[in-house]
Amino acid sequence: MITIAEKYKCNGCTACHNICPILSKKTYPQIQSLKAFAAINNDEKIRLQSTSGGVFSALAEYVLNQGGVVFGAGFDQNFVVRHMACENLQDLAGLRMSKYVQSDLGNTFNHVKKLLQEGRLVYFSGTPCQVAGLKSFLLRDYDNLITQDVICHGVPSPLVWAKYLAYKTNGIRPANVFFRDKTTGWRNSSFKIECNENTYQTKRLGDPFMKMFAFNKILRPSCHKCHFKGDGHVADITLADFWGKAMKQYAQQFDDNKGCSLVISRTQKGEKLITNLAKQKISYICVPAAKALKGNPMYFKSTFAFLRPKNLGKHLSTLPFEKFIKKYGKLI
Ligand SMILES: Cc1cc2nc3c(=O)[nH]c(=O)nc-3n(C[C@H](O)[C@H](O)[C@H](O)COP(=O)(O)OP(=O)(O)OC[C@H]3O[C@@H](n4cnc5c(N)ncnc54)[C@H](O)[C@@H]3O)c2cc1C
């Protein structure tokens, strides 16, 4: 029988222990000055094609205009979520919008390192654990690297996603998938699959996959004890939804049901980028960070695990998928 060490060609040198952001127990300097902004992309079309206020696209456009490279999560031809490099505005559309599935990083970290060493400007966008992983992998800071993460609810299993999509489309390759389509408004955003001239569109929690995601049934087990909450965020910028009480109090002019970004900058690089984008690409209002984050508790804590079914993995491989969905994706 082949051992794990043989399978992964491990020679037991333990170098990976120094790279892994959890095993290395690396500590980062405490952040002295978090700055928070409510912000929207000035291009309404792009804002409506984005999950929140479209600040990711504004940052990415800035980097592309400087001759830089943007890394983010997109769909491959089979709708598997993967990190990919983008060097032009046309390809950027594929990175827009949250995909609520764990993204496969593939060879991204090596690619980023090579570009940084060549002196290219690089913008890496991902979940907090992916940004921490990249920083740990690089072993040093680079002035030409911009990092951005999100306030993360957790990422669902790619296997559940693959099975769900095949079940929903009868194995036919869809034309497009939107986890959060805003044609029905940001508050009532919908889940949409366009397939063979048929469109399946339903309110978010009316879809079994989105319900299993929102109710923490199919997240990776590690997401329930995430190491990258609060001061564990290490990106220059964090993006999320801006909403709730803080929206009413500080940013009412952006409260038009089209989506607004909460932007947290934790480095001078991050703050400078955001303020430089102002006027041309984004409109923003400075808001007190503590108040803005109070309405978004996932910044500080992991999603609770008690709703995660104990036999999920076993049932995923043993039950016919229709039965699996009936059991775990029951609609209210
Ligand atoms: C898995 C996940 C969970 C989230 N949970 C919350 C939450 O609980 N509360 C909250 O306020 N905000 C959450 N967000 C963030 C929010 O949905 C928006 O992504 C964020 O506000 C940026 O929106 P935008 O309009 O600026 O740009 P958009 O165009 O919507 O953002 C696209 C960016 O998100 C990245 N991205 C998309 N999918 C993934 C993925 N699977 N893995 C890594 N990166 C990805 C892309 O690389 C791209 O850079 C989550 C995002 C993801 C991906």
The ligand as an SDF file (V2000), in Angstrom:
LIG
                    3D

 53 58  0  0  0  0  0  0  0  0999 V2000
  -16.3990   32.5360    0.2690 C   0  0  0  0  0  0  0  0  0  0  0  0
  -16.7460   33.9620    0.5620 C   0  0  0  0  0  0  0  0  0  0  0  0
  -17.4190   34.2760    1.7400 C   0  0  0  0  0  0  0  0  0  0  0  0
  -17.7500   35.6110    2.0380 C   0  0  0  0  0  0  0  0  0  0  0  0
  -18.4030   35.8960    3.1970 N   0  0  0  0  0  0  0  0  0  0  0  0
  -18.7360   37.1790    3.4820 C   0  0  0  0  0  0  0  0  0  0  0  0
  -19.4280   37.5100    4.7080 C   0  0  0  0  0  0  0  0  0  0  0  0
  -19.7570   36.6470    5.5200 O   0  0  0  0  0  0  0  0  0  0  0  0
  -19.7180   38.8330    4.9490 N   0  0  0  0  0  0  0  0  0  0  0  0
  -19.3620   39.8250    4.0630 C   0  0  0  0  0  0  0  0  0  0  0  0
  -19.6650   40.9950    4.3320 O   0  0  0  0  0  0  0  0  0  0  0  0
  -18.6910   39.5400    2.9180 N   0  0  0  0  0  0  0  0  0  0  0  0
  -18.3800   38.2530    2.6040 C   0  0  0  0  0  0  0  0  0  0  0  0
  -17.6920   37.9560    1.4470 N   0  0  0  0  0  0  0  0  0  0  0  0
  -17.1930   39.0750    0.6230 C   0  0  0  0  0  0  0  0  0  0  0  0
  -18.1930   39.6390   -0.3810 C   0  0  0  0  0  0  0  0  0  0  0  0
  -19.0460   38.6160   -0.8710 O   0  0  0  0  0  0  0  0  0  0  0  0
  -17.4600   40.2610   -1.5860 C   0  0  0  0  0  0  0  0  0  0  0  0
  -16.6140   39.3020   -2.1840 O   0  0  0  0  0  0  0  0  0  0  0  0
  -16.5590   41.3920   -1.2480 C   0  0  0  0  0  0  0  0  0  0  0  0
  -17.2930   42.3480   -0.5430 O   0  0  0  0  0  0  0  0  0  0  0  0
  -15.9620   42.0220   -2.5210 C   0  0  0  0  0  0  0  0  0  0  0  0
  -16.9990   42.5050   -3.2920 O   0  0  0  0  0  0  0  0  0  0  0  0
  -16.7690   43.5240   -4.4930 P   0  0  0  0  0  0  0  0  0  0  0  0
  -18.1270   44.0160   -4.8890 O   0  0  0  0  0  0  0  0  0  0  0  0
  -15.7340   44.5370   -4.1670 O   0  0  0  0  0  0  0  0  0  0  0  0
  -16.1180   42.6640   -5.6550 O   0  0  0  0  0  0  0  0  0  0  0  0
  -16.5270   41.2960   -6.3410 P   0  0  0  0  0  0  0  0  0  0  0  0
  -16.3050   41.4590   -7.7860 O   0  0  0  0  0  0  0  0  0  0  0  0
  -17.8120   40.7820   -5.9110 O   0  0  0  0  0  0  0  0  0  0  0  0
  -15.4030   40.3480   -5.7020 O   0  0  0  0  0  0  0  0  0  0  0  0
  -14.7010   39.4930   -6.4270 C   0  0  0  0  0  0  0  0  0  0  0  0
  -13.4410   39.1380   -5.6750 C   0  0  0  0  0  0  0  0  0  0  0  0
  -13.7020   38.1070   -4.7340 O   0  0  0  0  0  0  0  0  0  0  0  0
  -12.7690   37.0560   -4.9550 C   0  0  0  0  0  0  0  0  0  0  0  0
  -13.4130   35.7660   -4.7720 N   0  0  0  0  0  0  0  0  0  0  0  0
  -14.5820   35.3570   -5.3050 C   0  0  0  0  0  0  0  0  0  0  0  0
  -14.8250   34.0970   -4.9500 N   0  0  0  0  0  0  0  0  0  0  0  0
  -13.7770   33.6770   -4.2140 C   0  0  0  0  0  0  0  0  0  0  0  0
  -13.4330   32.4470   -3.5970 C   0  0  0  0  0  0  0  0  0  0  0  0
  -14.2240   31.3830   -3.6610 N   0  0  0  0  0  0  0  0  0  0  0  0
  -12.2790   32.3790   -2.9160 N   0  0  0  0  0  0  0  0  0  0  0  0
  -11.4390   33.4370   -2.8560 C   0  0  0  0  0  0  0  0  0  0  0  0
  -11.7050   34.6380   -3.4220 N   0  0  0  0  0  0  0  0  0  0  0  0
  -12.8600   34.7420   -4.0860 C   0  0  0  0  0  0  0  0  0  0  0  0
  -12.3520   37.1960   -6.4220 C   0  0  0  0  0  0  0  0  0  0  0  0
  -11.0440   36.7390   -6.5350 O   0  0  0  0  0  0  0  0  0  0  0  0
  -12.4260   38.6420   -6.6410 C   0  0  0  0  0  0  0  0  0  0  0  0
  -11.2140   39.1550   -6.2710 O   0  0  0  0  0  0  0  0  0  0  0  0
  -17.3740   36.6370    1.1200 C   0  0  0  0  0  0  0  0  0  0  0  0
  -16.6990   36.3160   -0.0640 C   0  0  0  0  0  0  0  0  0  0  0  0
  -16.3850   34.9960   -0.3410 C   0  0  0  0  0  0  0  0  0  0  0  0
  -15.6380   34.6830   -1.6300 C   0  0  0  0  0  0  0  0  0  0  0  0
  1  2  1  0
  2  3  1  0
  2 52  2  0
  3  4  2  0
  4  5  1  0
  4 50  1  0
  5  6  2  0
  6  7  1  0
  6 13  1  0
  7  8  2  0
  7  9  1  0
  9 10  1  0
 10 11  2  0
 10 12  1  0
 12 13  2  0
 13 14  1  0
 14 15  1  0
 14 50  1  0
 15 16  1  0
 16 17  1  0
 16 18  1  0
 18 19  1  0
 18 20  1  0
 20 21  1  0
 20 22  1  0
 22 23  1  0
 23 24  1  0
 24 25  2  0
 24 26  1  0
 24 27  1  0
 27 28  1  0
 28 29  2  0
 28 30  1  0
 28 31  1  0
 31 32  1  0
 32 33  1  0
 33 34  1  0
 33 48  1  0
 34 35  1  0
 35 36  1  0
 35 46  1  0
 36 37  1  0
 36 45  1  0
 37 38  2  0
 38 39  1  0
 39 40  1  0
 39 45  2  0
 40 41  1  0
 40 42  2  0
 42 43  1  0
 43 44  2  0
 44 45  1  0
 46 47  1  0
 46 48  1  0
 48 49  1  0
 50 51  2  0
 51 52  1  0
 52 53  1  0
M  END
$$$$
